[in-house]
Structures are given as structure tokens and as C-alpha cells.
Amino acid sequence: MIFLIDVGNTNIVFGISDGEKIINTLRTETIKEKDFDYVPVLKDLLCQKEKIRKVEGSILSSVVPEVTKKLMEAIKSIYKVDTLLVDEIIDESLNIQIDSPEKLGMDLKVDAVAALKKYPSPQLIFDLGTATTCSVLDENSCYIGGAIIPGLKVSLNALIEATSQLPMIDCSIPIAEYIGKNTQDCMRIGALYGHALMLEGFVREIQKKFSKPLHIALTGGLSTIVSQHMNIETTFDPYLTLEGLLYLYQDFHKMGGNNEEQKETDQ
């Protein structure tokens, strides 16, 4: 088995792969406390609940630096394997044309790697998590920039915290109207349709820069509910990041990489 690990600000998502495809996904909460120990959490999640006894390798993408090392050490402690870190093995063929390429988030790089293997360019990738990110890949498959937007739940929570009378709501409840008749529905419409229409606006404006039609991919934990309210053609791809990690792991080993090389790099 191979672990594909995507560390986000809210959740850590594990992809379990046989080396060729993803056969299962798991998630646990991202805990950022300095002294938090991930070993018992992973033993419960992976060893006891999933009965995973042997792991051949592991690869990790993280946007939470304070968690990255602790998680890698936990995997090492339990399974005796070193974890590849995306930024240390990313294929240089990913042409990043932004002001500071080295500062581009690991998750955005991994999304781009997967999208370039799966879909035609030019393309947009919307990754809907704690933040909603937009990545733009041009006709030459170059990463030319994007946008970072407050995520759906972040925006909604900020609204609730800043007001006295607005309640918490469940965004998973279906809505079919643009005009709400009660407070909860008005909030759902504002959150879901507002987010969906915002993404459509980005597509419309960015499309003006290209002569060929943009391919639009939606991924991330909140893409499930937002994609239902978009009125443009999109590809819903919930495992895009995990697939990107698998591609990178496969390419690394095809190029002769091994865990000992990674270990020496870490030292």
C-alpha cells in the first residue's frame, strides 16, 4: 500500500493506493497544537479501523507547516517508511510563471500536475476547501497564476460571528430558488449560489484571455455542494489532489528515486 496525504487547514485526507489507483480515502481533523501527537490518531485510523499493516511508501502535500514534520515522523514511527515531500520531488517540467514560483502552495502544484495529465489546456482548477483557490493553466500548460478567495464556510462563519441574529445553517440542505422565504434559506442561497456565481464570473472573465475554451475542474471538500449550483460545464473531480500525489510518486520512482535519497535530502 502507498499513502497519499493531503494536509489542509481543516482536514488531513489520506488516499490509500495499490500503486496504480486509489482504492480508499480517509480523513481526520488537522490539529495544529504544538504538542499534539499524531501517532495514536494514525494508529487508530489506519492500523485498527483500516487494518493497514504494511506500507511501501508515502507522499505528502501540506499547506500547514507546523503539522508536516510531525505527520511524517508519525508515519515513520508506525510503518518504518520515509515520506516524500512534494516540494522536494516536484517535476521541474511544471512550468510556473508567477512572481515567486517557490512560494506556490504544494496543493496547487499537485492539482496542476494531475490536471495536466488528465485534461486539455487551457484550464482552470477550482479547489474548494478552507480557502477557495483558482489556478490558471495556459495553452502551453504553464501555471500562470490564479486567485485565493475566502472559502464558503469561512465566509459564512465570519458572517454569523459578525451579526447578532443570524443562526448556524446546514449548507447541505438542497435549495432550488434564488429568492429565500426565511432566514435559513436566504443564508443558504447567499452562501451556495453566491459562491457558485462568483466562480462562474471568474470563468467568464478569464476565458476572455484565451481563444480556446477553458476546461474547468472542481475539486476539494466543498466542491460537492457548490458544483450542484453552477450553470456552466465543469468536471467534478473530488480526488484530483490525491491523484496528483500518486502521479508524482509514480514518476519519482520511474526516475530511479528511492526513500534513501529522500532521507539523505531531509538530513
N, C-alpha and C positions, 0 to 999 in steps of 0.2 A: 504494500500500500504506500501511497505518497500523499502527504498532507499539502494542501494548497491553502494558505492562510491569508486572509484579507482583514487587516486590523483597521477598523473605522472608529470614529469618535464615540459611537453609541454601541456598536456590536463588533465582535470578532466572528467572522464567518469562516468555517472550515470546509473545504472541499476535500472529499475522500476519493482518490483516483487509483485506478489499477495501472496507471502509466499511459493509458490510451484514451480514457474517457473518465468523466466524473460520475461516480456511482452513488454518491450520497452527499448531502450538505448538512452541517450542524452550525449552531450559533450559540454564543454565550455573551454576556454583557462585558463591555470594556470597562475595566476598573483601573483608574489612574492613580490611586493612592500609592505613595512611595513604598510602603512596606507590604503591599499586597503580594501574596504568594500564589502564582497560577498553578503550581504543581498539583495540589489537591483538586482544584477545579477541573483540570485536564484529565486527571486520573478518573474522576467520576464521569466526565463526559465521554471520554474516548476509550478508557480501559474497561470500565464497569458497564456503562449503558450501551456502548457500541461494540464492546468485546474486541477491540483492536489490539492485538498483542505484538505484532511486528510491523515495523515501518522501514521502508527502504530509503526514503528521503523526504525532504521538506523544503518548501519555498515560501517566503513571506513578503507581503507588501504591507506597509504600515504608514499611517498618517499621524500616529501617536508615538513620538519618540520615547516617551517615558515608559511605554509598555513593551516596545520592540525587544530590547535586550532580555527583559525578564521572561518574555514568552519563548524566545529562542533557548534560553537556559532551561526552561521547564521542559521543552521538547527533548533537549539533550539529556536531561536528568532521567526522564521516563523511558525514552526509546533509544538512547545512545547514538543519535544521528545529529549531524550538524545541519542547520537550516540555512539555505541560500537566501540572501537578502537581495531583493530586486535591483536596487541601485548599484550593486557590486557586480551584477552579471548582465545587465540590460544590453541588448544587442545594439551596437553603435549604428546599425543601419536605420534605427529610428531617428529620422532627421527632425530635430526640434528647433524651430525657428522663432524663439521668443527672446526677450531681453536677457533673461538669466536661465538658460536651459537646465542648469544644475539644481535649480530651485523648484522645478516642476514636480508636483506630488507623485509619489510612487503609484498611487491608484490610477492617476490619469495616464501615466506611461503604460501601465498594464492594460488598461482599457483600449488604448490606441494600438498596442501590439495585437490584441485579439481582433479588433475591428478591421485592421488592415489585412489580416489573414482571411477574414470571413466575408467582408463586404466591399463593394466598389467605392472608389473615391471620385469626387469629393464627398465628405460625410461629416455629420455632426453626431457627437455622442453626448447624451444627457445622462448623468449619473445622479440619481435622486436618493440622497441619504440625509445625514445631519445637515450638510450643505447640498445644494443642487449645483452641479458643475456642468459646464458646456465646453466640449473640446471640439476644435475645428481642424479637420484634415483636408488639405487642398488636393487638386487634381494630380499632383505629383507625390501624393501620400506623405507630405510634410506636415508636421504638427505646427500650426501657425498661430495658435492662441486660443482664447475662449473667454469664459466668464465664470465667476463664482457668485452664487446667489444664496441668500438665506433659505434653508430648507423649509419644506412645507410645515413640519411640526415645530421647527424653531420659530417661524413667523407666527404660527398660531399660538404657541405658548407665550411669546412676547406680547401678543395682543391681550391674552387673558390676564397676564400679570400686570399689565398697564391699565386695566379697567376694573371697575368695581362690580359690575353686574353681569359680565359675560361668563358663561359656565364652560367647564371642560366638555368636549364633544368627542364622539366616535366618528372619525372620518371614513371608516369602512362601510357605514350605512349608505346604501345607494341613493342617489338623487337624480332626478330627471328633468328638473326645471332650472331656469336661470333666475327665477324670482321666488324667494322664500316667503313662507307664510308664518314662520315662527323663528325665534332667536336661533335655535339649534340649526335649522335648515339654512337660515341666512348665513351662518358661520361656515357650514359645510360648503355651501355654494361659493362663498368668498374664497375659502381655502383651496378647494379642489378645482373649480372652474377658473379661479384666478390664476392658479399655478399653471394649469393646462394652457390657458390663453396666453400667458406670458411666454411659455416655451414655443407656442406657435408663432408668436411675434418675433422671437429670436430667429426661428427658421425662415420666416418671411424676409427679414432684413438681411440675414447672412446670405440667403440664396441670391440676392441681387449682385453679389460679388463673383458669382460663378455662372458660366454658360451652361454647364451640365447640371442636371438635377442632383440635389443633395440626397444621400442616403441618411436616414435618421434612425439611430438606435437609442433605445431607452433601457437603462439598467439601474440597479440599486434597489434598496429595500422598499422605497415608496413609489417606485415606478409602476407597480402592480395597479394601485388605485388611480394614479394620475393618468396613466395611458388610456384608461377607460373613458376619459372625458376629453380626449384630443380628437379633433376633426380633420387631421391630416394623416397621410400614410406614414406609419412608423413601424419599426421592428422592435418588438418587446423581447429583450434578451437578458433575463434575470441573472444569468451566470457568466456574463461577459468577462468580469474581472477574474473569476476563478479560471475560466478558460485561458485567459491571457497568462496567468501564472503557470498553467500546465504547458502551454506553448513554450514559455521561457525555460521551464525546467527541461523539456524535451530537447530544445535547441542547445542548451548548455551542455547536456550530456552527449549530444551528437557531435559537438565540437571538441569532445575529449575532456570536458570538465569533470571534476570529482570532488567529493566532500573534503578530501585532504587539502586541495587547493584552496577551498573556501576557508578552511580552518586556519591555514597559513596567512591568508589575507586578513582574517579577523585579528590575528595576533600582531 
